[in-house]
Amino acid sequence: MAVPNGLTPSTTRSDGAGASSLRARLRRIYGDTVGFERWCEGLEHSLDQLAAARPQALRALDARRLAEGLPGPGVIGYCAYVDRFAGSLRGVIERIPYLQRIGVGYLHLLPFTMAREGDNDGGFAVRDYERVDPRLGSDADLLELTAALRAADIRLCADLVLNHTADDHPWAQAARAGEARFRAFYRQAASADEVRAWEASLPQIFPRTAPGNFTRVDALDAWVWTTFYPYQWDLDWSNPEVFSEMLLAMARLANRGIEAFRLDSTAFLWKRPGTRCMNEPETHWIVQALRAGLDRVAPAVLLKAEAIVPTAELPAYFGLADPADPQRECQLAYSSSLMAAGWGALASRSADLPARVLDALPALPAGSAWINYVRCHDDIGWQVLAEEAAASGVDLAAIASHFAGADGSDARGESFQSESGESAHGTNGMSAALCGLTAARAGADPARAKRALDRMLLLHGLALSLPGLPVLYMGDEIALDNDEAWRSDPLRAHEGRWLHRPPMPWLADGELPVDDAGRRFGEALADLIALRGRLQALSPEVGSKRLLGQPDGLLAFMRGAAFVAAFNFGERVVSPLLPPGRWRALCIGLAESTLAPLQFQWFQRETDA
Ligand code: OTU
């Protein structure tokens, strides 16, 4: 394999070079620590023990996964909360046939190990990285689930919340009780002045519900760094013990059959005075070292960066910080600015934002892929598009208010963490609500419903067309509306993201209640997924190239030399300008090559055979 940072590890376990690669990566970060070599030896020894203990079934899987590469175009991903999707881990086992019916070969279950008591940010305040949360099942259930998913050829992706633990994690409790070793696990500021100095350059993630980045903790007589909620304590990744604890937890989870780790809040691991403390070079060194460590135990297990950062910062998570010297880092990463740009294009009726993002994304190393998606459990964060919006003269605040229905639009979303309607922090809401289907349902208006379905298909069509692995968000496949229940739940009422986290409304017979619009969307999506599975041009490894000079509102790009995807975000009927040759439109029910507003089409080059 040409580049070392893709799916295939450059070294495998029990290979001497593997040891030195991990050691070299650790030396760069922790080399100055007293006792560094001894610490490395201990860590390598623990990893080798875990490698020896890796179950036979998983070793066989490693070999198969390394040989087959990333999932092909017939596979899609699905993201769900365990409790809201199926009640428990055992419930998820029962829903495997459902997932198979929609073509799922990659399942991201949001955090399911023990979470903080009380409010816990949907499980992202972790009390135990390895024990299954008793509210969701047992450790034995997890083993049953991973075995059942393996049998169904579905890869399980689990969160690994790297940046912070819950304030009731045993490490935090020990720190509070005065144990110096654990106190050193967390980032702290000693004085209010120090807090002010850091804050001067830091962004705010939850400016309304959790302003600031520090929380005064009297028991420590210090301000604990809390990038997110005050009960999420940022770990100190300059402490090698934090690294080894996290790597070993990850390797043990991998030995229980988890096939991919979503590295939550990857961008925030390293803090440097005077910066935003995001995307720092050491953050990448840490992820590369985690990768090198995991290679000794579970070489085929994937790392996925959850870095919600500007487009220009994304490639570095694939190990491309210096494109001339690629490193093995993450194999997957969320294409977050492209996702937001798709929504921006819907609101602005211009293809400019996604065009700019697409042009800025580099080709990826072999064995790596973008995660393409329409919605996820978080808000749509607008600030990642700040540069593109400035360049195209698009007003992100206007886009946010569009999705909050403020400009008379059909959208029924809500702004997230915005001080006023003027600012563009984020937007909440299910796809159906943001696309106008909720409004159409309320007014029983078929014309509006049709436009809403077109919007939903346009964005899902885009995610299915881009290079990478498309991941559906739970409930979108049946066009579920927003969930209003959070407003009256004291544990959730402060957190607007619950608007788009509805439980799946399973009926006693295992079916889902869908109205006509939900059924039509689900069927159209299923047709598209099935068609995609037959198109090798839509394999993750086939790159994309935008087609320039298109009519206003039209986004068109090639996948390889014989496939074009075209999306009409504009308000007029247009025809894409296709490269010379004869092209056949593939999507059913559309006129050959003209696209009505909000329509899209796939074209394949006709061969003369
Ligand atoms: C991630 O999110 C998770 O996806 C969120 O659900 C958690 O609240 C958060 O981490 C803390 O664990 O900045 O790059 O809606 O986009 O918080 C990581 C805001 C993140 C999220 C943001 C995000």
Residues whose N, C-alpha, C, O or C-beta is under 5 A from the ligand:
A	BS01	OTU	D121 F124 F228 S265 T266 E306 A307 I308 D378 D379
